[in-house]
């Protein structure tokens, strides 16, 4: 007799304080809008592909590397101070509006990364597959090397950036507003690619620039 395995498990908006038992075989888990504060590694099945846990009280989520098929982690608006080890399979990582101060390492095939609205001072090395990076509203003083990536969208506004590294020709949208430490020599931007031109400096920063 064939078992009926639940693939999508939605326990959002249930006023939960702890994560209930999640059956093996679940691939998509949504526990958003609860009061969950901590999740241990043994509470999550290794079959997960997507974790959505926005708007909780999470200050800790343990090692996720056992979830070797995991593609998406969305933990926006929590109280996380750090991110434990992540599986190499991860493609989308959204951890904005937390209290994260350090990220030591990111997965090698990351495509989209949002770490905005945290307390980061620097970022780790980025994968060559990176398409979108949102690191705005932190305390970052310098960005890692980015010209080897497939980056198209970058928002690093509202930081403490002193300079901007060389970017790849794939960049289409770029925003560095409100970086008051940004060196005026950044005026040398000339042209990142044939569709993207420099805009004027506004109080030692540059406005958002979009591909035409």
Protein Blocks (a to p, Z undefined) as FASTA:
>chain_A
ZZdddfbdcfehklpabdcdddehiabdcfehiabfbdcfklpcfkbfbdcfehiabfbd
cdfklmmmbfbdcfehiabfbdcdddfkbmbdcfehiabfbdfbdcfkbfbdcfehiabf
bdcdddfklmbdcfehiabfbdcdfklpccfbdcfehiabfbdcdddfkbmbdcfehiak
bcfklmmnopablmbccdddeehiacddddZZ
